[in-house]
């Protein structure tokens, strides 16, 4: 009797296959490192600040021409596994500024540390604008 022809695409189980899989799992920590650039940290911080309740996006204009919207802007510096962040954030008006800034700090610190592994050493927040949000929730003017 002749043996069936072996198909080249069908894997043949071997005893060394299990040993190779175990060895590759052991080497996973030795493969290298992941470097996250400060530009990525900046984008994460800006997004975290923009998604915090109480922050708004403001319209950018130059000589009367609309240039789109702008939200929070961040500057990042640091060394090793620690970063320093400086944020400029436009806030909704009227709103409790101190509470909103605290919420921004907490949200940004948590997101940066969770997503990048960097420890946030310093986090300065500057309120760049107080803007009345557009829409039905906007407060009405009081006249006397």
N, C-alpha and C positions, 0 to 999 in steps of 0.2 A: 504494500500500500504506500501511496505517496502521501507526504505530509502536506497540509494546506499551505499555500503561499503566504508568506508574511507580508502584511500591509505596512508600508513605511510610516504611515501616519498614526498607527495604533501604538501607543506606548506600551512597552513591556515592563511590568513591575519588577523591580529589583530590590534587593536588600539595601543597596547603597543609596537609593532614592530617599529613604527616611532619614538616613544619616546626613545626607546633603542638606535636607530641609532644616534639620536641627542645627547644623553648623551655620546656615545662613541667618537663622534667628539669633544665634549668639553673636554674630558679627554685625548685627543691625546697629548697635550703638557705636561701633568702631568705623562706620563708613564715612563719616565726615560731620560737618556742622552746617547749620542753617544760619545765614547772616541776613538779618532784616534791616534794610536801609532806613535812614531817618526820613526819607521821603514817604515811605510806607507808613511809618509811625505818624507823620504829619497828617496824612489822609485819614487814618483811623481816628486821630484826635479830633479833626475837623468834623468828620461824620458823626462821631459820638456827641460832640457839642451841638451840632445842628439838629439832632434827633431828641435832644432833651427838651422837655416841656417848658415853655416860657421863652424859648429862643425863636427868632424870626429870620427870614431872609429879606434883605433890603435891595431895592433897585439901585443899580449902579448907573450913573449918568456922567457924561462928559460933554460940556458945552451944550446941554439940553438934549443930547442924543442918548437914548437908552442903550446900555451895554449889557443888559441882562441882570441877573440877580446874584447877590453875594451873601454868603452866610459867614460862619466862623472862619477865621484864619489862624493858623498855628505856626510857630517857629520851634524847632527842636534842636537841642544840643545835648551832649552827654559824652560819657566815656564808659567803656566796658559794658556792663549790663544795666546801667542806670541812665535815665534820660531826664532832662529838664525841659518843660513845656511852657511856652508863653502863648496864650490865647487872646484873640480879640473877638468878642461875641456881641452881635446885636440882640437886644432883648425886647420883648413885647412891653408896651406901655398902656395902661398902668399895670404894674405887677410888683410883687415883693422882690426887689432886686437882690437882696442878700440871700434869700431862700433859693432863688433861681440860680445864682452864681454857685451856691453850695451844691445844688443838684448837678450843675454842669461839671464841677470839680469831681464829684463822686462818679458820675457816668464816664467821664473821660479817663480818669485813673483806672477804673475797673476794666474798661474795654482795652486800653493800651496794655495793661499788665496781663490780661487774659489772652489776648490775641498775639502778642509779640514776645512775652516773657521778660520784657524790660521792666525794671522797677522804676516807678515815677518818683524821682527824688524831690523835684520842685515843680509846682504847677501854679503859674500866675495867670489870673484872668482879668482882662480889661474890658469894660463895657464900651463897645465902640459906637453904639447908637441905641436910642430908645425909640422904637417905632410903633405906631398904632397899627395893629393888624387889620387888614382889609376883610370885608365880609360882614355878615350879619352879627357876628360877635363883637364887632368894633363898638367901642363906647360912643355915645352921642355927645355933642358939645352942649355945654350948659350955658344958657343965656339968662341974664337977669334984667 
